[in-house]
Amino acid sequence: MRILRLRSLIPAIVLGFPALALAVAPVIKSIPTAQAPATQAQIAALQQAVQNAQSAGDNAWMLISAALVLLMTGPGLTLFYGGLVRRKNILGTMMQSFAMMGLITVLWAVAGYSLAFGHGNAFIGGFDHLFLRGVSLSPNPNYAPTIPEQTFMVYQLMFAIITPALITGAFAERVKFSSMAVFLSLWSLLVYCPMAHMIWGVGGLLNFNTIGVRWPVFDFAGGTVVHITSGVSALICALYLGKRIGYPNTDMPPHSMVLSFIGACLLWVGWFGFNAGSALSAGPLATSAFINTQFAAAAAALTWTLAEWLHNGKPTALGAISGAVAGLATITQASGFVQPMSALVIGAVAGLVCSFMVLKMKKIFGYDDSLDVFGVHGIGGTVGALLTGVFASATINAVFGKSASGQPRPTGAIDGNWHQILNQGIGAGIGWLVAVAGTLILLFVVDKTMGLRLSTVDEASGLDLSQHGEEGYEFNA
């Protein structure tokens, strides 16, 4: 009787899912009627067909998400940063992000993936996946049980690409291309990979899936791994390198807000792959992260615009797009843990706090973070880490399982688990510590061996001519 009921329901189920219909059609034909009882083999075949259909759907979503995250770097970040610098530096600025797309891909294949997601210790992965050894087309149940590990690997690669690319905004217009390439390559292996392993890797110090973990940290899509590490490292770079020639006395407005506006919109779209893709499947959790991403970005864009309007008397396009990016950076950590109304609150807070850092605190302290990487990503990531501890809800993601009574155990303070705020603070603090120490050491080594800063003459002529021998705009051609 159970098989007959299943047979009657299958057409209604699969009509809404064409891919599933194609996958199970041959099996449906083999399901017996009332005159022919089902066999265990036929039931197993149906279960396998459904599992294959789920895997195909999840894999398709993850490949699309990987492409969306790459879109965030090129063309998203390249246009966003390129428009914000002066005209003489546009190609040099774009090349810095584009270089990461090439360099980090090679490093990730050779060693980066192994150091981030291989079996090692609590702080860094091992060498078991060097040169992608053992990374196959079969799923790795430690990370994503329904997609090939190679899909998971290439998806995580896109995070590894954009993270160092974000840092380039802090030292825009004043660093040699060769030194930038060496510094960020080393930074990727020695700062990003350890932090990724500690939070996401098997046995990581802060991974909430690690048995006996002391400080379980919720970081759904990289608030600490990506935004805190890049934002704090950006501040260290700005302080170490010093100010651009003429800053702050010389006016240095963006040369093309149109390019930056297009870049910001591409970043917003790509962020759905960044956050919703981090569900690692095409299920309800991806939906939750998708909605939270949209809500937080919108709320932050509005609050930053309003704050700037009140502060300067006019709402600017730069403020609006900066607010959206701040909201996206801040919700990243919480996107798969909180409910939609919480995402609105997180976004609103992000817009207010990050705008205060950029419009007020930056001027007070006088550092030259050229494109406000620290104020948006470093502060946004830190605020997001703490607010994740406040608003994480077992209704969305019951990461601690269920109690003996069958009820989900509380996740964040909103559920009654106030201790999670402390865990999030410890995770953010470790992110700050790793970023500060690692960045300072690498800057010192590269500076003493190669030199970091452009000469006065080269900085005056611009990155385009001094570093690449070409110009972004040739008006006499």
Buried (B, 14 or more C-beta within 10 A) or exposed (E): EEBEEBBEEBEEEBEEBEBBBEBBEEBBEEBEEEEEEBEEEBBEBBEEBBEBBBBBBBBBBBBBBBBBBBBBBBBBBBBBBBBBBBBBBBBBBBBBBBBBBEBBBEBBBEBBBBBBBBBBEBBBBBEEBBEBEEBEEEBBEBBBEBBBBBBBBBBBBBBBBBBBBBBBBBBBBBBBBEBBBBBBBBBBBBBBBBBBBBBBBBBBBBBBBBEEBEBBBBBBBBBBBBBBBBBBBBBBBBBBBEBBEEBEEEEBEBBBBEBBBBBBBBBBEBBBBBBBBBBBBBBEBBEBBBBBBBBBBBBBBBBBBBBBEEEEEEBBBBBBBBBBBBBBBBBBBBBBBBBEEBBBBBBBBBBBBBBBBBBEEBEEEEBBBBBBBBBBBBBBBBBBBBBBBBBBBBBBBBBBEEEEEEEBBBBBBBBEBEBBBEBBBBBBBBBBEBBBEBBBEBBEEBBEEEEBBBEEEBBEBBBBBBBBEEBBEEEEE
